[in-house]
Amino acid sequence: MKRDLLLLVGIISAFLVIGGVLIVTRSLPEEHARDFRSLSAGNLTLDSQIIVIREPTPDDNTYIYAINEAAKEALYIAMNDTRVQQMLDQAKGKAVTIAAVQPTLLRTLSGESIHSSGGQVLITVNWQVVDGKAYSDSADFSSLEGKKGESHQQIWNVIVNMDREQVTSISESKRVIEETLQRNLVYAGMNMFMPGTVVVDAGTTIRWFNDSNVPHNVVGPFRTDPESTGIIDSGFIERGRSWQYTFEESGVFEYLCTIHIEEGMKGTIIVN
C-alpha cells in the first residue's frame, strides 16, 4: 500500500514538473493558439474571381465560367479532351453550364500564385419536358396548368491533372424531378427550377416552392426597360418553404440560385 502511494506521488510530481517547464518556456498549445493566422491575415490570400468566358445566346444556351485563372487553365485542358467534346456535341440544343471550380488559387504576399495540380470542371445539361414534349420556349401558366412537367439534369464531373495537361477521370450522374404544374407556381427542386421559363401578366404574384432537401434562393435582375434594372433577392428558401413576389411592371426577370449556379439552376419570368 505504501509502495503504491509513493508511486502515485512520483507520477503527480513528474506531471507538475513537466507542466511547470511548459509554462515557463511558453510551450503550451494555448500559447501557440494566439499565433494562428487565417489565410487572409497571414502569408497567403485566397484569389477568387468569377471569370465569365461565354454567356448564353438565343442560338447557343451555353454558360461557361471559371472561379479563377488557374481553374480557367483546367477548363481549357478539359475542353480539348475528345470525350468532353463528344459530350458537348450530344448536348447541343439544351441548356449547358460549364463551371471550372478547381483548383483553389492562393497568392503569397509577394504576389506569387500557388495552386494544386488537381483541376475540376462540372458540365451540367438541363432540359425540360411537358406532357411528353420538349419544353424549351416560354408559355403562360394557363397553358401549362395541370400538365405533367419533367426537369432533367445530367452532370459530368471532369477531373484534370494540370501538370500532365490531361483529363484523368469523368464521372456522370443524373437527376429527374416530376411535378404536376400549377398556376403561378415554380418548383425549386433538386438544383432545378420548373418550369424554367414562363410568361405572366403584370400584377401576377409568382410563388417559388422548395420541395428539395437543400436550401435555394431566387436572385437576379428585373429589367423593366433598357435603362431600368432592379435586383430581386429572396434570401434563403428552406426545405418545404416558399417565397413569392408580385411583378407590378412589364419586363424580364432572369434569376438563378446562387448556391447551385454551377449546376445551371436558373429561370426566367417574362412579364407582359
C-alpha positions as CSV (number, residue, x, y, z in Angstrom):
1,M,0.0,0.0,0.0
2,K,2.8,2.4,1.0
3,R,4.7,1.5,-2.2
4,D,1.6,2.3,-4.4
5,L,1.2,5.6,-2.6
6,L,4.8,6.5,-3.3
7,L,4.4,5.6,-7.0
8,L,1.3,7.8,-7.2
9,V,3.1,10.7,-5.6
10,G,6.0,10.3,-8.0
11,I,3.7,10.4,-11.1
12,I,1.9,13.5,-9.8
13,S,5.3,15.2,-9.1
14,A,6.5,14.4,-12.6
15,F,3.4,16.0,-14.2
16,L,3.8,19.1,-12.1
17,V,7.5,19.4,-13.1
18,I,6.7,19.0,-16.8
19,G,3.8,21.4,-16.6
20,G,6.0,24.0,-14.9
21,V,8.6,23.6,-17.6
22,L,6.0,24.1,-20.4
23,I,4.6,27.2,-18.7
24,V,8.0,28.8,-18.2
25,T,9.1,28.0,-21.8
26,R,5.7,29.1,-23.2
27,S,5.3,25.7,-24.9
28,L,1.7,25.1,-24.0
29,P,-0.6,24.6,-27.0
30,E,-2.8,27.5,-25.8
31,E,0.3,29.8,-26.1
32,H,0.6,28.9,-29.8
33,A,-3.1,29.4,-30.5
34,R,-2.6,33.1,-30.4
35,D,-0.1,32.8,-33.3
36,F,-2.7,31.3,-35.6
37,R,-3.5,33.3,-38.7
38,S,-6.2,32.7,-41.2
39,L,-5.3,32.7,-44.9
40,S,-6.4,36.3,-45.4
41,A,-4.4,37.6,-42.4
42,G,-1.3,35.5,-42.9
43,N,1.1,34.9,-45.7
44,L,-1.5,33.6,-48.2
45,T,-4.7,35.1,-49.5
46,L,-7.5,33.3,-51.4
47,D,-7.7,34.5,-55.0
48,S,-11.2,34.0,-56.2
49,Q,-12.9,35.9,-59.0
50,I,-15.6,34.7,-61.4
51,I,-14.3,34.8,-65.0
52,V,-17.2,34.6,-67.4
53,I,-16.0,33.0,-70.7
54,R,-19.2,32.7,-72.5
55,E,-22.8,33.8,-71.9
56,P,-25.9,32.2,-73.4
57,T,-27.3,33.5,-76.7
58,P,-30.6,32.7,-78.4
59,D,-28.7,30.3,-80.7
60,D,-26.5,28.7,-78.1
61,N,-27.7,28.4,-74.5
62,T,-24.3,27.7,-73.0
63,Y,-22.8,29.5,-70.0
64,I,-19.1,29.0,-69.2
65,Y,-17.2,30.4,-66.3
66,A,-14.2,29.8,-64.1
67,I,-13.7,30.8,-60.4
68,N,-10.1,31.9,-61.0
69,E,-7.2,31.9,-63.6
70,A,-5.9,28.5,-62.5
71,A,-9.4,27.0,-62.9
72,K,-9.6,28.6,-66.3
73,E,-6.5,26.7,-67.3
74,A,-8.1,23.4,-66.1
75,L,-11.2,24.3,-68.2
76,Y,-9.2,24.6,-71.4
77,I,-7.5,21.3,-70.8
78,A,-10.9,19.7,-70.3
79,M,-12.4,21.3,-73.4
80,N,-9.6,19.8,-75.5
81,D,-10.4,16.3,-74.4
82,T,-12.1,14.2,-77.1
83,R,-14.6,12.7,-74.6
84,V,-15.7,16.1,-73.4
85,Q,-16.1,17.3,-77.0
86,Q,-18.4,14.4,-77.7
87,M,-20.5,15.1,-74.6
88,L,-20.9,18.7,-75.6
89,D,-21.9,17.7,-79.2
90,Q,-24.7,15.4,-77.7
91,A,-25.9,18.3,-75.5
92,K,-26.5,20.8,-78.4
93,G,-29.9,22.4,-78.3
94,K,-30.1,22.1,-74.5
95,A,-29.1,24.4,-71.6
96,V,-25.5,23.8,-70.8
97,T,-23.5,25.2,-67.8
98,I,-19.7,24.6,-67.7
99,A,-18.1,25.6,-64.4
100,A,-14.4,25.3,-63.7
101,V,-14.4,25.1,-59.9
102,Q,-10.9,23.8,-59.0
103,P,-8.1,24.3,-58.2
104,T,-8.2,26.8,-55.4
105,L,-5.8,29.7,-56.2
106,L,-3.7,31.2,-53.4
107,R,-1.4,34.2,-53.5
108,T,1.6,35.0,-51.4
109,L,2.4,38.4,-50.1
110,S,4.9,38.8,-52.9
111,G,2.1,38.2,-55.5
112,E,3.2,34.6,-56.4
113,S,0.3,32.3,-57.3
114,I,0.1,28.8,-55.7
115,H,-2.3,26.0,-56.6
116,S,-2.5,22.3,-56.6
117,S,-2.3,20.2,-59.8
118,G,-5.9,19.0,-59.5
119,G,-8.5,20.7,-61.6
120,Q,-12.2,20.1,-61.6
121,V,-14.8,21.1,-64.3
122,L,-18.5,20.5,-63.9
123,I,-20.6,20.2,-67.0
124,T,-24.3,20.3,-66.4
125,V,-27.0,19.8,-69.1
126,N,-30.6,20.8,-68.3
127,W,-33.8,20.2,-70.3
128,Q,-37.5,20.0,-69.6
129,V,-40.4,18.1,-70.9
130,V,-44.1,18.9,-70.6
131,D,-46.7,16.2,-71.3
132,G,-44.0,14.2,-73.1
133,K,-42.9,17.1,-75.4
134,A,-39.7,19.1,-75.1
135,Y,-40.2,22.4,-73.4
136,S,-37.6,25.0,-74.4
137,D,-39.6,28.1,-75.3
138,S,-41.8,30.1,-73.0
139,A,-45.5,29.6,-72.3
140,D,-48.1,31.1,-69.9
141,F,-49.3,29.2,-66.8
142,S,-52.8,28.8,-68.2
143,S,-51.4,26.6,-70.9
144,L,-49.2,24.7,-68.5
145,E,-51.6,24.2,-65.6
146,G,-52.5,20.6,-64.8
147,K,-49.9,19.1,-67.2
148,K,-47.1,16.8,-66.2
149,G,-43.7,18.5,-66.0
150,E,-40.3,16.8,-66.0
151,S,-37.0,18.5,-65.4
152,H,-33.9,16.5,-66.4
153,Q,-30.3,17.2,-65.3
154,Q,-27.2,15.4,-66.5
155,I,-23.9,16.2,-64.7
156,W,-20.4,15.2,-65.7
157,N,-17.6,15.7,-63.2
158,V,-14.4,16.1,-65.1
159,I,-11.1,15.8,-63.1
160,V,-8.0,17.3,-64.7
161,N,-4.3,16.8,-64.0
162,M,-2.8,20.2,-64.7
163,D,0.8,19.1,-64.6
164,R,0.2,16.5,-67.3
165,E,-2.4,18.7,-69.0
166,Q,-4.9,15.8,-69.4
167,V,-8.3,14.6,-68.1
168,T,-7.8,11.8,-65.7
169,S,-11.4,10.8,-65.0
170,I,-15.0,11.6,-65.9
171,S,-18.0,10.5,-63.8
172,E,-21.7,11.0,-64.6
173,S,-24.8,11.5,-62.5
174,K,-28.5,12.2,-63.5
175,R,-31.5,13.8,-61.8
176,V,-35.1,14.0,-62.7
177,I,-38.0,15.8,-60.9
178,E,-41.6,15.3,-61.9
179,E,-44.5,17.5,-60.8
180,T,-47.9,18.4,-61.9
181,L,-47.6,22.1,-63.0
182,Q,-49.8,24.6,-61.1
183,R,-50.7,28.2,-61.9
184,N,-48.2,30.8,-60.8
185,L,-46.0,28.2,-59.1
186,V,-42.3,27.5,-59.8
187,Y,-40.9,24.4,-58.2
188,A,-37.4,24.7,-56.8
189,G,-36.4,21.1,-57.0
190,M,-33.0,19.4,-56.5
191,N,-31.0,22.1,-58.2
192,M,-33.6,22.8,-60.9
193,F,-36.4,25.3,-61.4
194,M,-39.5,24.1,-63.1
195,P,-40.9,25.5,-65.3
196,G,-37.7,27.2,-66.4
197,T,-39.2,30.0,-68.5
198,V,-42.8,31.3,-68.2
199,V,-44.9,34.3,-69.4
200,V,-47.1,36.2,-67.0
201,D,-49.2,39.4,-66.9
202,A,-48.2,42.4,-64.9
203,G,-49.7,42.3,-61.4
204,T,-49.1,38.5,-61.2
205,T,-47.7,37.0,-58.0
206,I,-45.3,34.1,-58.5
207,R,-44.5,31.7,-55.8
208,W,-41.3,29.6,-55.6
209,F,-41.7,26.4,-53.6
210,N,-38.7,24.5,-52.3
211,D,-39.5,20.8,-52.4
212,S,-35.9,19.6,-52.3
213,N,-33.7,18.6,-49.4
214,V,-31.4,21.6,-49.5
215,P,-32.0,25.4,-49.4
216,H,-32.2,27.5,-52.5
217,N,-32.6,31.2,-53.4
218,V,-34.0,33.3,-56.2
219,V,-31.7,36.2,-57.2
220,G,-31.4,38.2,-60.3
221,P,-32.0,41.5,-62.2
222,F,-35.5,42.5,-63.2
223,R,-35.2,44.7,-66.3
224,T,-38.3,46.8,-66.8
225,D,-36.7,48.7,-69.7
226,P,-33.2,49.1,-71.1
227,E,-32.3,51.7,-68.6
228,S,-34.1,50.5,-65.5
229,T,-32.9,47.4,-63.6
230,G,-33.7,46.3,-60.1
231,I,-32.3,43.4,-58.2
232,I,-34.7,40.8,-56.6
233,D,-33.3,38.7,-53.8
234,S,-35.5,36.1,-52.0
235,G,-33.0,35.2,-49.3
236,F,-32.6,31.5,-48.5
237,I,-35.8,29.4,-49.0
238,E,-35.5,26.4,-46.7
239,R,-36.8,22.9,-47.4
240,G,-40.6,22.8,-47.5
241,R,-40.9,26.6,-47.5
242,S,-41.9,29.1,-50.2
243,W,-41.3,32.7,-51.3
244,Q,-43.4,34.9,-53.5
245,Y,-43.0,38.1,-55.5
246,T,-45.5,40.3,-57.3
247,F,-44.4,41.7,-60.7
248,E,-46.2,45.1,-61.0
249,E,-44.5,46.2,-64.2
250,S,-43.7,44.5,-67.5
251,G,-40.1,43.4,-68.0
252,V,-37.9,40.3,-67.8
253,F,-36.6,38.7,-64.6
254,E,-33.6,36.4,-65.2
255,Y,-32.8,34.7,-62.0
256,L,-30.6,31.9,-60.5
257,C,-29.9,30.1,-57.3
258,T,-26.5,31.4,-56.2
259,I,-25.9,28.2,-54.2
260,H,-26.2,25.9,-57.3
261,I,-25.3,28.1,-60.2
262,E,-22.5,25.7,-61.2
263,E,-25.3,23.2,-61.9
264,G,-27.3,25.6,-64.1
265,M,-30.1,26.3,-61.6
266,K,-31.7,29.3,-63.3
267,G,-35.0,30.5,-64.7
268,T,-36.8,33.4,-66.5
269,I,-40.0,35.2,-65.9
270,I,-41.3,37.3,-68.8
271,V,-43.9,39.9,-67.7
272,N,-46.2,41.3,-70.3
